[in-house]
Amino acid sequence: MSQDLHFAVSQFLYKKAELCDAQDWDAYLELYDEDSEYHIPQWIDDHSYVQDPNQGLSYIYYADRSGLEDRVFRIRTGKAASATPLPRTLHNINNVQVSVLENGLIEAKVGWNTLYNRQGLEGRFYGRSTYLLRSVENGFRIRRQHSLLLNDKIDSVLDFYHV
């Protein structure tokens, strides 16, 4: 794995965070392949979590990008009461580890935390994510996002824009 690839992947993930913070949903959705999977599993106990979204509960599971597109549609039309008003967010990505898999996909593992403010209340979510990325002409597309929420005592709303 080259330093150039590590830099490019890091910049891609920073851009994803920036687009989410700016609520630029069209550009954000374009980062995902149409058949990309998005998963935030629930914890079974302190050290194990649901591996298969069809065999256990998830905080969020979308088998393809249409799940994210539906959430964005609901936000835009005001049909997502939990997202009205939307919080202000600040996504931080750290500890980026990049490897090229045998099938040519790129795996990126990151630590993350998201600070948010909604209606004067502040909070944060943090965890680890693993991305499978596909190289395209001018960057990458997300094939899979698997995010572990480490502070899973949720006392407010949890949605895709918090991760």
N, C-alpha and C positions, 0 to 999 in steps of 0.2 A: 504494500500500500504506500503510495507516494504522499509526500507533503502537499502536493498540488491537489490531490483528490481529497485529502483531509480538509484542506482549506475550503475547497468548493462545496463539500457537504456541509461544513460548519456554516458557511455563508447562506446556503439554501435554508438551513434550519433557522438561522437568525431572521431571514426574510419571512419565513412562515410565521414566526412569532410577531414580527412587525406588522404583517398583514392582519393578523388576528387582533392585535392591539388597536389598529386603525379601523377595524371593522370593515375592511375592504373584502367583502364576502365573495365577490366574483373572482378576484385574483386568488383568494385563499382556496376556493374550491378547485380552481385550475391546477393546483399543486397535486391533487389526488387523481389517480387513474379512475376511470368509471367503475371498475370492478375492485377497487381497493377496499380492504377491510379496516375497520376502526373498532378497537376494543379496549375497554377499561373494565377489567374483571373485579368482582367483589372478593374480599378476603374470606376464606373458610375459617381460619384461625390466625394467630399472630404471625405465622411463618409460611402459610400456604394459601394459595389463591386459586380461583376457578381457572382451569386450563382450557376447557372446551366450553364456549359460550352456549352450546346446545345441551350441555349437561349440568349447568349451574347458572347462578345469577350473575349479572353484570351490571355495573353502574350505567354503562353505555355500550351497546353493541350494534354496529351497522355492518351487514355483510357486504355492502358496496356503497359507493359514494352517494346514492340516492337518499340514504339516511341523513347525511350532512346537508344535502340539498333541501330536504324537507324541513330540517331545523331552521335553515336560513330563510326559507319561505315563510315559516311561522313567525320568525322574528320580524321580517319585513312587513308582514301584513298585520302585525299586532296580535296574532292569534296565540302567541306564547306569553301567557300572563307572567310566567316565571322569569321572563327576560324583558319585562317592561317595567321600568326602563332598564336598558342594558348597563352592566357595570363598566366602569373604566378599568382596564387591565394593564398589567405590565408583566410580560412573559420573560423569564430569564432561562437561558440554556447554558449548561456547563458540562464539563467532563465528557466532551465528545470523543467517542471511540469509533473508528471506522474500519471496516474490513470488507474485502471483496469475497463473495461466496462463490462456490464452484459453478453455480448456475448463472453467474454473471451479474446477479443482483448485488447491491451494496447494502450492508447492514450498518446502521448507525445506532449506537447506544448512547443515551444522554441522561444527565440529571436535569431536572427542571424545577422551577417554582414560579408560581403565578400569584402576584399580589393583585387585589381588586378592591374597588370601592363602589358600593351601590347604595344609594339613598342614605349616604352618610355613615354607613357601616363598612368597616374594613375587615379584610380577611385574606387568607392565603391557602393555596393548595400546593403540594409539592410531591415529587415522586421521581420515577425513572421511566423512560420510554425506549422502546426499540422500534426502529423504522426499517422497513425494507424499501429500498429505493431502486428505481429503474433509470438508467441514464437515457437522456433524450438529447436532441441536438444542442439546446442552449441551457441545459441544467439537468434536473431530475424530476421524476414524478413519484409520488408515494404509492407503493403497492399495498403496504400494511403499516398501521400504527397500533402498537400495543403499549398501553400506558398503565403502569402500576401507581395507584394513588396511595401514598404512604401515610398521609394523615386522613384516614378514612372515617373519622368522626365528623360527619357532615352536618353542620348546624345552619346551613343555608342552602341555596340552590347550587347544584353541580351541573354544568353543561359543557359542551365541547369547547367553548371559548375560555374555559377555566384551565384547560390542559395544554 
